Amino acid sequence: MISLRFQPSTTAGVLSASVNRAGFIKRCGLTKPRRTARFGTMAMAAAPLEICVKASITTPNKLGDCPFCQRVLLTMEEKHVPYDMKMVDLSNKPEWFLKISAEGKVPVVKFDEKWVPDSDVITQSLEDKYPEPPLATPPEKASVGSKIFSTFIGFLKSKDPKDGTEQVLLDELSAFNDYLKENGPYINGEKISAADLSLAPKLYHMKIALGHFKNWSVPDSLSSLKSYMENVFSRDSFKKTEAQTEDVIAGWRPKVMG
């Protein structure tokens, strides 16, 4: 097991600013801003959450290629929740890991001394326990783009270029592109939300895997989608939690060659 502790950099900056401001306010006899004090207290009081994630199969001590792990890590980063990341070799699962994850799957996160599996459950728990900033997507928008991942896999695994799987993927991507054109830049409008943090890692895998195995890329005609991908992929939270290109390729190779 390899354990790495992460403290989102923005939190450290806010805490430092809060401490400096607090000293200035005290010297001047002013009332301390309630919002700054509350955020600083919560950040300092929050102990790092333990999270088990897939380890890289190509590079020691690096995060692996699981999009569901990245979804959870993205949520933690966007919410400025400190975490202690434990790398798990899924090809040789250690006994300690199987004791806390009966199915041997990642991610699993420790909440209140209990290990919780499933990225859906984990991200909802994070929203409940750390409501600021809010990331919940309205129910009527939560399923936007939800079919893209399965249609991407269908096209990736296809051996017949005439079986229609590429068109099925293009139809889903086109529908999402049209949605973004009318409702973007994110799924819930101006601000990123949980639905984006779920979809973005899957689009990242799609971009790398289809580019490598099919020499395929998102058509230029889907300009809103391309802008969306560039925007999300460039966020600090994404860059900090993305898998290496070689891990994504290695992860999908058995499914393509099998």
C-alpha positions in Angstrom: 0.0 0.0 0.0 1.2 3.5 -0.9 -0.4 6.3 1.1 -0.2 9.9 -0.1 -1.8 12.8 1.8 -3.3 15.7 -0.2 -4.4 19.1 1.0 -6.0 21.2 -1.8 -3.7 24.2 -2.3 -6.6 26.7 -2.3 -7.4 25.7 1.3 -3.9 26.5 2.5 -4.1 29.9 0.8 -7.4 30.7 2.4 -6.2 29.7 5.9 -3.1 31.8 5.6 -5.1 34.8 4.5 -7.6 34.2 7.3 -4.8 34.1 9.9 -3.3 37.3 8.6 -6.6 39.1 8.4 -7.6 37.9 11.9 -4.4 39.5 13.3 -5.1 42.8 11.5 -8.7 42.9 12.7 -7.7 42.2 16.3 -5.2 45.1 16.3 -7.7 47.5 14.8 -10.5 46.5 17.2 -12.8 45.4 14.4 -15.4 42.7 14.3 -14.1 39.5 12.7 -16.0 38.6 9.4 -18.2 35.7 10.2 -17.8 33.9 6.9 -14.0 33.9 7.0 -13.9 32.6 10.5 -16.4 29.8 9.8 -14.5 28.6 6.7 -11.2 28.7 8.5 -12.5 26.8 11.5 -14.0 24.1 9.3 -10.9 23.7 7.2 -8.6 23.4 10.2 -10.9 21.0 12.0 -11.4 18.7 9.0 -9.2 15.6 9.3 -8.1 14.1 5.9 -10.5 11.5 4.6 -8.9 8.2 3.8 -9.6 7.0 0.2 -8.5 3.9 -1.6 -7.9 4.3 -5.3 -6.4 2.3 -8.2 -2.7 2.5 -8.4 -0.9 3.1 -11.7 0.2 0.0 -13.5 3.0 1.8 -15.4 4.6 4.2 -12.8 5.2 3.6 -9.1 3.5 5.9 -6.6 1.1 7.3 -9.2 -2.7 7.4 -9.5 -4.2 4.8 -11.8 -6.8 5.1 -14.6 -10.1 4.6 -12.8 -12.6 7.3 -13.8 -14.8 6.6 -10.8 -11.9 7.2 -8.5 -11.2 10.5 -10.3 -14.8 11.5 -9.9 -14.5 11.3 -6.1 -11.1 13.0 -6.0 -12.5 15.8 -8.2 -15.3 16.3 -5.8 -12.9 16.4 -2.8 -10.7 18.9 -4.7 -13.6 21.2 -5.7 -14.9 21.1 -2.1 -11.4 21.7 -0.7 -11.7 18.5 1.4 -8.2 17.2 2.5 -7.7 13.5 1.8 -5.2 10.7 2.4 -4.9 8.7 -0.8 -4.0 5.0 -0.5 -2.9 3.4 -3.8 -4.1 -0.2 -4.3 -2.6 -2.6 -6.9 -5.9 -4.1 -8.2 -3.9 -6.9 -10.0 -2.7 -8.1 -6.6 -5.2 -6.9 -4.0 -3.8 -7.0 -0.5 -5.6 -8.7 2.3 -6.1 -5.4 4.2 -8.0 -3.9 1.2 -10.3 -6.9 0.8 -11.3 -6.6 4.4 -12.6 -3.1 3.8 -13.9 -3.6 0.3 -15.6 -6.9 0.1 -16.0 -6.8 -3.7 -12.4 -5.6 -4.1 -13.5 -2.4 -5.9 -12.4 1.2 -5.7 -13.0 3.8 -4.7 -13.8 3.4 -1.1 -13.7 6.2 1.5 -13.7 6.1 5.2 -16.5 8.2 6.8 -16.8 8.2 10.6 -14.8 5.0 11.0 -16.9 3.2 8.3 -15.6 2.3 4.8 -18.1 3.3 2.1 -17.9 2.0 -1.5 -19.6 3.2 -4.7 -18.8 6.6 -6.2 -22.5 7.6 -6.3 -22.8 7.0 -2.6 -19.5 8.6 -1.8 -20.1 11.8 -3.7 -23.6 12.2 -2.1 -22.0 11.7 1.3 -19.4 14.4 0.5 -22.2 16.7 -0.5 -24.1 16.1 2.7 -21.0 16.4 5.0 -19.3 19.3 3.2 -22.1 21.4 1.6 -19.9 24.3 0.6 -19.4 24.9 -2.2 -22.6 23.2 -3.3 -22.1 20.8 -6.2 -25.5 19.0 -6.4 -27.0 18.9 -9.9 -30.7 19.5 -10.2 -32.5 16.1 -10.8 -33.8 17.2 -14.2 -30.2 17.8 -15.4 -28.4 15.0 -13.5 -28.7 12.5 -16.4 -27.5 14.8 -19.1 -24.7 13.0 -21.1 -25.1 9.8 -19.1 -25.2 7.5 -22.1 -21.9 8.7 -23.6 -19.7 6.4 -21.6 -21.5 3.2 -22.6 -21.7 4.2 -26.3 -18.0 5.1 -26.2 -17.2 1.6 -24.8 -19.4 0.0 -27.5 -17.5 1.8 -30.3 -14.1 1.1 -28.7 -14.7 -2.6 -28.5 -16.3 -2.9 -31.9 -14.4 -4.9 -34.6 -16.8 -4.0 -37.4 -16.5 -0.4 -38.7 -20.0 -0.8 -40.3 -21.9 -1.9 -37.2 -23.2 1.5 -36.4 -21.5 1.9 -33.0 -19.6 5.0 -34.1 -22.8 6.7 -35.2 -24.5 5.8 -31.9 -21.7 7.5 -30.0 -21.8 10.5 -32.4 -25.6 10.8 -31.8 -25.0 11.0 -28.0 -22.2 13.5 -28.4 -24.2 15.6 -30.7 -27.1 15.7 -28.3 -24.8 16.8 -25.5 -23.2 19.4 -27.8 -26.6 20.9 -28.5 -27.5 20.9 -24.8 -24.3 22.8 -24.0 -24.9 25.3 -26.7 -28.2 26.2 -25.1 -27.4 25.7 -21.4 -23.6 25.7 -20.9 -20.8 26.2 -20.3 -21.5 23.5 -17.8 -24.3 21.0 -17.4 -25.9 23.2 -14.7 -25.1 26.4 -16.4 -22.4 28.8 -15.2 -21.0 26.7 -12.4 -19.5 23.2 -12.4 -21.6 20.6 -10.6 -21.6 16.9 -9.7 -22.8 15.8 -13.1 -19.7 17.4 -14.8 -17.4 15.8 -12.3 -18.9 12.4 -13.1 -18.8 12.8 -16.9 -15.5 14.6 -17.3 -13.2 11.6 -16.4 -15.2 9.4 -18.8 -14.7 12.0 -21.6 -11.0 12.0 -20.8 -10.9 8.2 -21.2 -12.9 8.5 -24.4 -10.5 11.1 -25.9 -7.3 9.0 -25.1 -8.6 5.5 -25.8 -10.3 6.3 -29.1 -7.4 8.5 -30.2 -5.0 5.6 -29.6 -6.9 2.6 -30.7 -9.1 4.0 -33.4 -7.3 7.2 -34.5 -10.5 9.0 -33.7 -11.3 12.4 -32.2 -14.3 14.5 -31.5 -15.4 16.2 -34.7 -14.7 19.9 -35.0 -18.4 20.5 -35.7 -19.1 19.7 -32.1 -17.5 22.9 -31.0 -19.5 23.3 -27.7 -18.4 19.9 -26.6 -14.8 20.5 -27.5 -14.8 23.7 -25.5 -16.4 22.0 -22.6 -13.8 19.3 -22.6 -10.9 21.8 -22.8 -12.5 23.9 -20.1 -13.0 21.0 -17.6 -9.6 19.3 -18.4 -7.8 22.6 -17.7 -9.2 23.0 -14.2 -6.6 22.6 -11.4 -8.8 19.9 -9.8 -8.7 17.9 -13.0 -5.0 18.2 -13.7 -4.2 17.2 -10.1 -6.3 14.0 -10.3 -6.0 12.9 -14.0 -4.5 9.5 -14.9 -1.4 9.3 -17.1 -2.1 8.7 -20.8 -0.2 5.5 -20.7 -2.3 4.2 -17.9 -5.5 4.9 -19.7 -4.2 3.1 -22.8 -3.0 0.1 -20.7 -6.3 0.0 -18.8 -8.4 -0.3 -22.0 -6.1 -2.5 -24.0 -7.5 -5.9 -22.7 -11.0 -4.8 -23.5 -10.0 -3.8 -27.0 -7.8 -6.8 -27.7 -10.1 -9.3 -25.9 
